[in-house]
Amino acid sequence: MALDRVPRRVGVVGYGRLGQSLVSHLLTQGPELGLELVFVWNRDPGRMAGSVPSSLQLQNLAALGERHPDLVVEVAHPKIIQESGAQILRYASLLVGSPSALADQATEQQLLEASHRWNHTVFVARGALWGTEDITRLDAAGGLQSLRVTMATHPDGFRLEGPLAAMPSTGRRTVLYEGPVRGLCCFAPRNSNTMAAAALAAPSLGFDRVVGVLVADLSLTDMHVVDVELNGPLGPTGRRFAVHTHRENPAEPGAVTGSATVTTFWRSLLGCCQLPSRPGIHLC
């Protein structure tokens, strides 16, 4: 069944593992769902050769308005959001696959201003974050006091920058970072997106009070493990509400994105297409 009587025109920015999966879904399942793929852009256009029809290959991202998209999906790198996110919102709503970009306050403000100016939505994919709606509801009700997200995987699955890139793994399990999510995103932009999504799901804590922990674990050769721990304030009995979820996401050796996250992202895209455009930043 189509999502809408009028086809939603979708553009994809990025053609790595996530981008390839989304493009495949849009080409094979999109028409019956009322979705039309109108362009694919990748920093290295040669990567699209032989797999993306030439008519769909966009050579210049600045020209995306000529394809008249309703939704642009970013699955490339936080730099794309920082450099082009506000411009994309001039023409379409935006599904952000690299929410670590929003740890930069200037970028977040630019997206908000562009969203309101052009009446388009900034959607943020929840990715590997389990229990997003529950976190948001608890936070809105004033029942969230602390939130901690730990991601562990094999060192080959990290794409680190700055001091974290030079930090040696000592022993089987090494904590590379523990602290505010905002401080991690700039050094692990591709490995902190789940934590960034958590910061956006809990605005009362945000990037400065949600704690992110990045762990290199030599035993995790084929999976990403995400633990989410949250606590509420002390109640009248002296006890507090607490939840701890443990998520094991199968992943190919050295992969940045786990298998289940690829499926989740497709569901996020479908969810965005069912919602009306409204200004602001919203998890999807």
TORSEZA-164573 format. One record per residue (C-alpha): x, y, z; residue in three letters. Coordinates in steps of 0.5 Angstrom, whole numbers. Layout:
BEGIN
<rec><x>X</x><y>Y</y><z>Z</z><residuo>ALA</residuo></rec>
...
***
This chain:
BEGIN
<rec><x>0</x><y>0</y><z>0</z><residuo>MET</residuo></rec>
<rec><x>3</x><y>7</y><z>-2</z><residuo>ALA</residuo></rec>
<rec><x>5</x><y>12</y><z>4</z><residuo>LEU</residuo></rec>
<rec><x>1</x><y>17</y><z>0</z><residuo>ASP</residuo></rec>
<rec><x>-3</x><y>18</y><z>-6</z><residuo>ARG</residuo></rec>
<rec><x>3</x><y>23</y><z>-9</z><residuo>VAL</residuo></rec>
<rec><x>9</x><y>20</y><z>-9</z><residuo>PRO</residuo></rec>
<rec><x>15</x><y>22</y><z>-4</z><residuo>ARG</residuo></rec>
<rec><x>21</x><y>24</y><z>-8</z><residuo>ARG</residuo></rec>
<rec><x>27</x><y>22</y><z>-4</z><residuo>VAL</residuo></rec>
<rec><x>34</x><y>24</y><z>-5</z><residuo>GLY</residuo></rec>
<rec><x>40</x><y>20</y><z>-2</z><residuo>VAL</residuo></rec>
<rec><x>47</x><y>23</y><z>0</z><residuo>VAL</residuo></rec>
<rec><x>52</x><y>18</y><z>1</z><residuo>GLY</residuo></rec>
<rec><x>53</x><y>11</y><z>-2</z><residuo>TYR</residuo></rec>
<rec><x>57</x><y>7</y><z>3</z><residuo>GLY</residuo></rec>
<rec><x>53</x><y>1</y><z>6</z><residuo>ARG</residuo></rec>
<rec><x>47</x><y>5</y><z>9</z><residuo>LEU</residuo></rec>
<rec><x>47</x><y>9</y><z>2</z><residuo>GLY</residuo></rec>
<rec><x>47</x><y>3</y><z>-2</z><residuo>GLN</residuo></rec>
<rec><x>42</x><y>-1</y><z>2</z><residuo>SER</residuo></rec>
<rec><x>37</x><y>5</y><z>2</z><residuo>LEU</residuo></rec>
<rec><x>38</x><y>6</y><z>-5</z><residuo>VAL</residuo></rec>
<rec><x>36</x><y>-1</y><z>-7</z><residuo>SER</residuo></rec>
<rec><x>30</x><y>-1</y><z>-2</z><residuo>HIS</residuo></rec>
<rec><x>28</x><y>5</y><z>-6</z><residuo>LEU</residuo></rec>
<rec><x>29</x><y>2</y><z>-13</z><residuo>LEU</residuo></rec>
<rec><x>25</x><y>-4</y><z>-11</z><residuo>THR</residuo></rec>
<rec><x>20</x><y>-3</y><z>-6</z><residuo>GLN</residuo></rec>
<rec><x>19</x><y>5</y><z>-7</z><residuo>GLY</residuo></rec>
<rec><x>14</x><y>5</y><z>-13</z><residuo>PRO</residuo></rec>
<rec><x>9</x><y>1</y><z>-9</z><residuo>GLU</residuo></rec>
<rec><x>10</x><y>5</y><z>-3</z><residuo>LEU</residuo></rec>
<rec><x>9</x><y>11</y><z>-7</z><residuo>GLY</residuo></rec>
<rec><x>17</x><y>13</y><z>-6</z><residuo>LEU</residuo></rec>
<rec><x>21</x><y>16</y><z>-12</z><residuo>GLU</residuo></rec>
<rec><x>28</x><y>16</y><z>-12</z><residuo>LEU</residuo></rec>
<rec><x>30</x><y>22</y><z>-15</z><residuo>VAL</residuo></rec>
<rec><x>38</x><y>23</y><z>-14</z><residuo>PHE</residuo></rec>
<rec><x>44</x><y>19</y><z>-11</z><residuo>VAL</residuo></rec>
<rec><x>50</x><y>24</y><z>-9</z><residuo>TRP</residuo></rec>
<rec><x>57</x><y>21</y><z>-6</z><residuo>ASN</residuo></rec>
<rec><x>63</x><y>25</y><z>-5</z><residuo>ARG</residuo></rec>
<rec><x>67</x><y>20</y><z>-10</z><residuo>ASP</residuo></rec>
<rec><x>62</x><y>19</y><z>-16</z><residuo>PRO</residuo></rec>
<rec><x>66</x><y>13</y><z>-18</z><residuo>GLY</residuo></rec>
<rec><x>63</x><y>9</y><z>-13</z><residuo>ARG</residuo></rec>
<rec><x>56</x><y>9</y><z>-16</z><residuo>MET</residuo></rec>
<rec><x>59</x><y>7</y><z>-23</z><residuo>ALA</residuo></rec>
<rec><x>55</x><y>1</y><z>-25</z><residuo>GLY</residuo></rec>
<rec><x>50</x><y>0</y><z>-19</z><residuo>SER</residuo></rec>
<rec><x>46</x><y>7</y><z>-20</z><residuo>VAL</residuo></rec>
<rec><x>43</x><y>9</y><z>-26</z><residuo>PRO</residuo></rec>
<rec><x>47</x><y>15</y><z>-29</z><residuo>SER</residuo></rec>
<rec><x>40</x><y>19</y><z>-29</z><residuo>SER</residuo></rec>
<rec><x>40</x><y>19</y><z>-22</z><residuo>LEU</residuo></rec>
<rec><x>47</x><y>20</y><z>-20</z><residuo>GLN</residuo></rec>
<rec><x>48</x><y>28</y><z>-18</z><residuo>LEU</residuo></rec>
<rec><x>54</x><y>30</y><z>-19</z><residuo>GLN</residuo></rec>
<rec><x>54</x><y>37</y><z>-15</z><residuo>ASN</residuo></rec>
<rec><x>50</x><y>37</y><z>-9</z><residuo>LEU</residuo></rec>
<rec><x>49</x><y>44</y><z>-9</z><residuo>ALA</residuo></rec>
<rec><x>44</x><y>43</y><z>-15</z><residuo>ALA</residuo></rec>
<rec><x>40</x><y>38</y><z>-11</z><residuo>LEU</residuo></rec>
<rec><x>34</x><y>43</y><z>-12</z><residuo>GLY</residuo></rec>
<rec><x>33</x><y>42</y><z>-19</z><residuo>GLU</residuo></rec>
<rec><x>31</x><y>35</y><z>-17</z><residuo>ARG</residuo></rec>
<rec><x>25</x><y>37</y><z>-13</z><residuo>HIS</residuo></rec>
<rec><x>26</x><y>33</y><z>-7</z><residuo>PRO</residuo></rec>
<rec><x>21</x><y>32</y><z>-1</z><residuo>ASP</residuo></rec>
<rec><x>26</x><y>29</y><z>3</z><residuo>LEU</residuo></rec>
<rec><x>34</x><y>28</y><z>3</z><residuo>VAL</residuo></rec>
<rec><x>37</x><y>23</y><z>7</z><residuo>VAL</residuo></rec>
<rec><x>44</x><y>24</y><z>9</z><residuo>GLU</residuo></rec>
<rec><x>48</x><y>18</y><z>10</z><residuo>VAL</residuo></rec>
<rec><x>55</x><y>20</y><z>9</z><residuo>ALA</residuo></rec>
<rec><x>59</x><y>24</y><z>14</z><residuo>HIS</residuo></rec>
<rec><x>57</x><y>29</y><z>20</z><residuo>PRO</residuo></rec>
<rec><x>61</x><y>34</y><z>15</z><residuo>LYS</residuo></rec>
<rec><x>56</x><y>34</y><z>10</z><residuo>ILE</residuo></rec>
<rec><x>51</x><y>36</y><z>15</z><residuo>ILE</residuo></rec>
<rec><x>55</x><y>42</y><z>18</z><residuo>GLN</residuo></rec>
<rec><x>57</x><y>44</y><z>11</z><residuo>GLU</residuo></rec>
<rec><x>50</x><y>43</y><z>7</z><residuo>SER</residuo></rec>
<rec><x>45</x><y>42</y><z>12</z><residuo>GLY</residuo></rec>
<rec><x>42</x><y>49</y><z>12</z><residuo>ALA</residuo></rec>
<rec><x>42</x><y>49</y><z>5</z><residuo>GLN</residuo></rec>
<rec><x>39</x><y>42</y><z>4</z><residuo>ILE</residuo></rec>
<rec><x>33</x><y>45</y><z>8</z><residuo>LEU</residuo></rec>
<rec><x>32</x><y>50</y><z>3</z><residuo>ARG</residuo></rec>
<rec><x>29</x><y>45</y><z>-2</z><residuo>TYR</residuo></rec>
<rec><x>27</x><y>39</y><z>3</z><residuo>ALA</residuo></rec>
<rec><x>26</x><y>36</y><z>9</z><residuo>SER</residuo></rec>
<rec><x>32</x><y>33</y><z>12</z><residuo>LEU</residuo></rec>
<rec><x>33</x><y>26</y><z>15</z><residuo>LEU</residuo></rec>
<rec><x>40</x><y>26</y><z>19</z><residuo>VAL</residuo></rec>
<rec><x>44</x><y>20</y><z>19</z><residuo>GLY</residuo></rec>
<rec><x>50</x><y>23</y><z>23</z><residuo>SER</residuo></rec>
<rec><x>47</x><y>26</y><z>29</z><residuo>PRO</residuo></rec>
<rec><x>54</x><y>27</y><z>32</z><residuo>SER</residuo></rec>
<rec><x>54</x><y>33</y><z>27</z><residuo>ALA</residuo></rec>
<rec><x>49</x><y>37</y><z>32</z><residuo>LEU</residuo></rec>
<rec><x>54</x><y>37</y><z>38</z><residuo>ALA</residuo></rec>
<rec><x>57</x><y>43</y><z>34</z><residuo>ASP</residuo></rec>
<rec><x>52</x><y>48</y><z>37</z><residuo>GLN</residuo></rec>
<rec><x>53</x><y>53</y><z>31</z><residuo>ALA</residuo></rec>
<rec><x>51</x><y>47</y><z>26</z><residuo>THR</residuo></rec>
<rec><x>45</x><y>46</y><z>31</z><residuo>GLU</residuo></rec>
<rec><x>42</x><y>53</y><z>31</z><residuo>GLN</residuo></rec>
<rec><x>43</x><y>54</y><z>23</z><residuo>GLN</residuo></rec>
<rec><x>39</x><y>48</y><z>22</z><residuo>LEU</residuo></rec>
<rec><x>34</x><y>50</y><z>27</z><residuo>LEU</residuo></rec>
<rec><x>34</x><y>57</y><z>23</z><residuo>GLU</residuo></rec>
<rec><x>33</x><y>54</y><z>16</z><residuo>ALA</residuo></rec>
<rec><x>28</x><y>49</y><z>18</z><residuo>SER</residuo></rec>
<rec><x>23</x><y>55</y><z>21</z><residuo>HIS</residuo></rec>
<rec><x>25</x><y>59</y><z>15</z><residuo>ARG</residuo></rec>
<rec><x>23</x><y>54</y><z>10</z><residuo>TRP</residuo></rec>
<rec><x>18</x><y>50</y><z>14</z><residuo>ASN</residuo></rec>
<rec><x>22</x><y>44</y><z>13</z><residuo>HIS</residuo></rec>
<rec><x>23</x><y>38</y><z>18</z><residuo>THR</residuo></rec>
<rec><x>30</x><y>36</y><z>21</z><residuo>VAL</residuo></rec>
<rec><x>29</x><y>29</y><z>22</z><residuo>PHE</residuo></rec>
<rec><x>34</x><y>25</y><z>26</z><residuo>VAL</residuo></rec>
<rec><x>35</x><y>17</y><z>25</z><residuo>ALA</residuo></rec>
<rec><x>35</x><y>14</y><z>32</z><residuo>ARG</residuo></rec>
<rec><x>40</x><y>9</y><z>29</z><residuo>GLY</residuo></rec>
<rec><x>42</x><y>4</y><z>34</z><residuo>ALA</residuo></rec>
<rec><x>39</x><y>7</y><z>40</z><residuo>LEU</residuo></rec>
<rec><x>34</x><y>2</y><z>43</z><residuo>TRP</residuo></rec>
<rec><x>28</x><y>5</y><z>47</z><residuo>GLY</residuo></rec>
<rec><x>28</x><y>12</y><z>44</z><residuo>THR</residuo></rec>
<rec><x>21</x><y>14</y><z>45</z><residuo>GLU</residuo></rec>
<rec><x>21</x><y>11</y><z>53</z><residuo>ASP</residuo></rec>
<rec><x>27</x><y>16</y><z>54</z><residuo>ILE</residuo></rec>
<rec><x>23</x><y>22</y><z>51</z><residuo>THR</residuo></rec>
<rec><x>17</x><y>21</y><z>55</z><residuo>ARG</residuo></rec>
<rec><x>21</x><y>20</y><z>61</z><residuo>LEU</residuo></rec>
<rec><x>25</x><y>26</y><z>60</z><residuo>ASP</residuo></rec>
<rec><x>19</x><y>30</y><z>58</z><residuo>ALA</residuo></rec>
<rec><x>15</x><y>28</y><z>65</z><residuo>ALA</residuo></rec>
<rec><x>21</x><y>30</y><z>69</z><residuo>GLY</residuo></rec>
<rec><x>23</x><y>23</y><z>71</z><residuo>GLY</residuo></rec>
<rec><x>30</x><y>23</y><z>68</z><residuo>LEU</residuo></rec>
<rec><x>36</x><y>25</y><z>72</z><residuo>GLN</residuo></rec>
<rec><x>42</x><y>21</y><z>68</z><residuo>SER</residuo></rec>
<rec><x>43</x><y>18</y><z>62</z><residuo>LEU</residuo></rec>
<rec><x>49</x><y>14</y><z>60</z><residuo>ARG</residuo></rec>
<rec><x>50</x><y>10</y><z>53</z><residuo>VAL</residuo></rec>
<rec><x>56</x><y>5</y><z>53</z><residuo>THR</residuo></rec>
<rec><x>58</x><y>3</y><z>46</z><residuo>MET</residuo></rec>
<rec><x>63</x><y>-3</y><z>45</z><residuo>ALA</residuo></rec>
<rec><x>66</x><y>-6</y><z>39</z><residuo>THR</residuo></rec>
<rec><x>73</x><y>-9</y><z>36</z><residuo>HIS</residuo></rec>
<rec><x>78</x><y>-3</y><z>35</z><residuo>PRO</residuo></rec>
<rec><x>78</x><y>-4</y><z>27</z><residuo>ASP</residuo></rec>
<rec><x>70</x><y>-2</y><z>28</z><residuo>GLY</residuo></rec>
<rec><x>72</x><y>5</y><z>30</z><residuo>PHE</residuo></rec>
<rec><x>74</x><y>11</y><z>25</z><residuo>ARG</residuo></rec>
<rec><x>77</x><y>16</y><z>31</z><residuo>LEU</residuo></rec>
<rec><x>80</x><y>23</y><z>30</z><residuo>GLU</residuo></rec>
<rec><x>85</x><y>27</y><z>34</z><residuo>GLY</residuo></rec>
<rec><x>87</x><y>24</y><z>41</z><residuo>PRO</residuo></rec>
<rec><x>83</x><y>18</y><z>41</z><residuo>LEU</residuo></rec>
<rec><x>86</x><y>16</y><z>34</z><residuo>ALA</residuo></rec>
<rec><x>93</x><y>16</y><z>37</z><residuo>ALA</residuo></rec>
<rec><x>90</x><y>13</y><z>44</z><residuo>MET</residuo></rec>
<rec><x>93</x><y>5</y><z>45</z><residuo>PRO</residuo></rec>
<rec><x>89</x><y>0</y><z>46</z><residuo>SER</residuo></rec>
<rec><x>92</x><y>-4</y><z>53</z><residuo>THR</residuo></rec>
<rec><x>89</x><y>-10</y><z>54</z><residuo>GLY</residuo></rec>
<rec><x>83</x><y>-14</y><z>52</z><residuo>ARG</residuo></rec>
<rec><x>78</x><y>-8</y><z>54</z><residuo>ARG</residuo></rec>
<rec><x>80</x><y>-1</y><z>54</z><residuo>THR</residuo></rec>
<rec><x>76</x><y>5</y><z>55</z><residuo>VAL</residuo></rec>
<rec><x>77</x><y>10</y><z>50</z><residuo>LEU</residuo></rec>
<rec><x>73</x><y>16</y><z>53</z><residuo>TYR</residuo></rec>
<rec><x>68</x><y>17</y><z>58</z><residuo>GLU</residuo></rec>
<rec><x>65</x><y>24</y><z>59</z><residuo>GLY</residuo></rec>
<rec><x>60</x><y>28</y><z>56</z><residuo>PRO</residuo></rec>
<rec><x>57</x><y>26</y><z>49</z><residuo>VAL</residuo></rec>
<rec><x>59</x><y>33</y><z>46</z><residuo>ARG</residuo></rec>
<rec><x>66</x><y>32</y><z>48</z><residuo>GLY</residuo></rec>
<rec><x>66</x><y>25</y><z>44</z><residuo>LEU</residuo></rec>
<rec><x>63</x><y>27</y><z>38</z><residuo>CYS</residuo></rec>
<rec><x>68</x><y>31</y><z>35</z><residuo>CYS</residuo></rec>
<rec><x>73</x><y>26</y><z>36</z><residuo>PHE</residuo></rec>
<rec><x>69</x><y>20</y><z>34</z><residuo>ALA</residuo></rec>
<rec><x>64</x><y>23</y><z>29</z><residuo>PRO</residuo></rec>
<rec><x>62</x><y>16</y><z>26</z><residuo>ARG</residuo></rec>
<rec><x>62</x><y>12</y><z>32</z><residuo>ASN</residuo></rec>
<rec><x>58</x><y>17</y><z>37</z><residuo>SER</residuo></rec>
<rec><x>51</x><y>17</y><z>33</z><residuo>ASN</residuo></rec>
<rec><x>48</x><y>13</y><z>38</z><residuo>THR</residuo></rec>
<rec><x>50</x><y>17</y><z>44</z><residuo>MET</residuo></rec>
<rec><x>48</x><y>24</y><z>40</z><residuo>ALA</residuo></rec>
<rec><x>41</x><y>21</y><z>39</z><residuo>ALA</residuo></rec>
<rec><x>40</x><y>20</y><z>46</z><residuo>ALA</residuo></rec>
<rec><x>42</x><y>27</y><z>47</z><residuo>ALA</residuo></rec>
<rec><x>37</x><y>29</y><z>43</z><residuo>LEU</residuo></rec>
<rec><x>32</x><y>24</y><z>46</z><residuo>ALA</residuo></rec>
<rec><x>33</x><y>27</y><z>53</z><residuo>ALA</residuo></rec>
<rec><x>33</x><y>35</y><z>52</z><residuo>PRO</residuo></rec>
<rec><x>33</x><y>36</y><z>59</z><residuo>SER</residuo></rec>
<rec><x>40</x><y>33</y><z>59</z><residuo>LEU</residuo></rec>
<rec><x>43</x><y>34</y><z>52</z><residuo>GLY</residuo></rec>
<rec><x>50</x><y>33</y><z>49</z><residuo>PHE</residuo></rec>
<rec><x>53</x><y>36</y><z>56</z><residuo>ASP</residuo></rec>
<rec><x>50</x><y>32</y><z>61</z><residuo>ARG</residuo></rec>
<rec><x>48</x><y>25</y><z>57</z><residuo>VAL</residuo></rec>
<rec><x>55</x><y>21</y><z>59</z><residuo>VAL</residuo></rec>
<rec><x>58</x><y>17</y><z>53</z><residuo>GLY</residuo></rec>
<rec><x>63</x><y>11</y><z>54</z><residuo>VAL</residuo></rec>
<rec><x>67</x><y>9</y><z>48</z><residuo>LEU</residuo></rec>
<rec><x>70</x><y>2</y><z>49</z><residuo>VAL</residuo></rec>
<rec><x>75</x><y>-2</y><z>45</z><residuo>ALA</residuo></rec>
<rec><x>74</x><y>-10</y><z>46</z><residuo>ASP</residuo></rec>
<rec><x>78</x><y>-15</y><z>42</z><residuo>LEU</residuo></rec>
<rec><x>73</x><y>-20</y><z>43</z><residuo>SER</residuo></rec>
<rec><x>68</x><y>-17</y><z>40</z><residuo>LEU</residuo></rec>
<rec><x>70</x><y>-18</y><z>33</z><residuo>THR</residuo></rec>
<rec><x>63</x><y>-19</y><z>30</z><residuo>ASP</residuo></rec>
<rec><x>58</x><y>-15</y><z>34</z><residuo>MET</residuo></rec>
<rec><x>57</x><y>-8</y><z>37</z><residuo>HIS</residuo></rec>
<rec><x>55</x><y>-8</y><z>44</z><residuo>VAL</residuo></rec>
<rec><x>50</x><y>-2</y><z>46</z><residuo>VAL</residuo></rec>
<rec><x>48</x><y>-1</y><z>54</z><residuo>ASP</residuo></rec>
<rec><x>44</x><y>4</y><z>56</z><residuo>VAL</residuo></rec>
<rec><x>43</x><y>6</y><z>63</z><residuo>GLU</residuo></rec>
<rec><x>38</x><y>11</y><z>66</z><residuo>LEU</residuo></rec>
<rec><x>36</x><y>13</y><z>72</z><residuo>ASN</residuo></rec>
<rec><x>30</x><y>18</y><z>75</z><residuo>GLY</residuo></rec>
<rec><x>30</x><y>22</y><z>81</z><residuo>PRO</residuo></rec>
<rec><x>30</x><y>19</y><z>88</z><residuo>LEU</residuo></rec>
<rec><x>23</x><y>17</y><z>90</z><residuo>GLY</residuo></rec>
<rec><x>19</x><y>18</y><z>97</z><residuo>PRO</residuo></rec>
<rec><x>22</x><y>11</y><z>99</z><residuo>THR</residuo></rec>
<rec><x>29</x><y>13</y><z>98</z><residuo>GLY</residuo></rec>
<rec><x>29</x><y>9</y><z>91</z><residuo>ARG</residuo></rec>
<rec><x>29</x><y>11</y><z>84</z><residuo>ARG</residuo></rec>
<rec><x>27</x><y>9</y><z>77</z><residuo>PHE</residuo></rec>
<rec><x>32</x><y>5</y><z>73</z><residuo>ALA</residuo></rec>
<rec><x>33</x><y>2</y><z>67</z><residuo>VAL</residuo></rec>
<rec><x>39</x><y>-2</y><z>63</z><residuo>HIS</residuo></rec>
<rec><x>38</x><y>-5</y><z>56</z><residuo>THR</residuo></rec>
<rec><x>44</x><y>-9</y><z>53</z><residuo>HIS</residuo></rec>
<rec><x>44</x><y>-9</y><z>45</z><residuo>ARG</residuo></rec>
<rec><x>48</x><y>-14</y><z>41</z><residuo>GLU</residuo></rec>
<rec><x>48</x><y>-12</y><z>34</z><residuo>ASN</residuo></rec>
<rec><x>51</x><y>-17</y><z>29</z><residuo>PRO</residuo></rec>
<rec><x>57</x><y>-13</y><z>25</z><residuo>ALA</residuo></rec>
<rec><x>62</x><y>-15</y><z>19</z><residuo>GLU</residuo></rec>
<rec><x>69</x><y>-15</y><z>22</z><residuo>PRO</residuo></rec>
<rec><x>71</x><y>-8</y><z>22</z><residuo>GLY</residuo></rec>
<rec><x>64</x><y>-5</y><z>20</z><residuo>ALA</residuo></rec>
<rec><x>62</x><y>2</y><z>23</z><residuo>VAL</residuo></rec>
<rec><x>55</x><y>0</y><z>22</z><residuo>THR</residuo></rec>
<rec><x>51</x><y>-6</y><z>25</z><residuo>GLY</residuo></rec>
<rec><x>47</x><y>-10</y><z>21</z><residuo>SER</residuo></rec>
<rec><x>40</x><y>-9</y><z>25</z><residuo>ALA</residuo></rec>
<rec><x>42</x><y>-1</y><z>24</z><residuo>THR</residuo></rec>
<rec><x>41</x><y>-2</y><z>17</z><residuo>VAL</residuo></rec>
<rec><x>34</x><y>-5</y><z>18</z><residuo>THR</residuo></rec>
<rec><x>32</x><y>1</y><z>23</z><residuo>THR</residuo></rec>
<rec><x>34</x><y>6</y><z>18</z><residuo>PHE</residuo></rec>
<rec><x>30</x><y>4</y><z>13</z><residuo>TRP</residuo></rec>
<rec><x>24</x><y>4</y><z>18</z><residuo>ARG</residuo></rec>
<rec><x>26</x><y>11</y><z>20</z><residuo>SER</residuo></rec>
<rec><x>26</x><y>13</y><z>13</z><residuo>LEU</residuo></rec>
<rec><x>19</x><y>10</y><z>12</z><residuo>LEU</residuo></rec>
<rec><x>17</x><y>14</y><z>18</z><residuo>GLY</residuo></rec>
<rec><x>19</x><y>20</y><z>16</z><residuo>CYS</residuo></rec>
<rec><x>15</x><y>20</y><z>9</z><residuo>CYS</residuo></rec>
<rec><x>9</x><y>19</y><z>13</z><residuo>GLN</residuo></rec>
<rec><x>9</x><y>25</y><z>17</z><residuo>LEU</residuo></rec>
<rec><x>7</x><y>32</y><z>15</z><residuo>PRO</residuo></rec>
<rec><x>13</x><y>37</y><z>15</z><residuo>SER</residuo></rec>
<rec><x>14</x><y>41</y><z>21</z><residuo>ARG</residuo></rec>
<rec><x>19</x><y>46</y><z>23</z><residuo>PRO</residuo></rec>
<rec><x>24</x><y>43</y><z>28</z><residuo>GLY</residuo></rec>
<rec><x>29</x><y>37</y><z>30</z><residuo>ILE</residuo></rec>
<rec><x>25</x><y>31</y><z>31</z><residuo>HIS</residuo></rec>
<rec><x>27</x><y>24</y><z>32</z><residuo>LEU</residuo></rec>
<rec><x>25</x><y>19</y><z>27</z><residuo>CYS</residuo></rec>
***
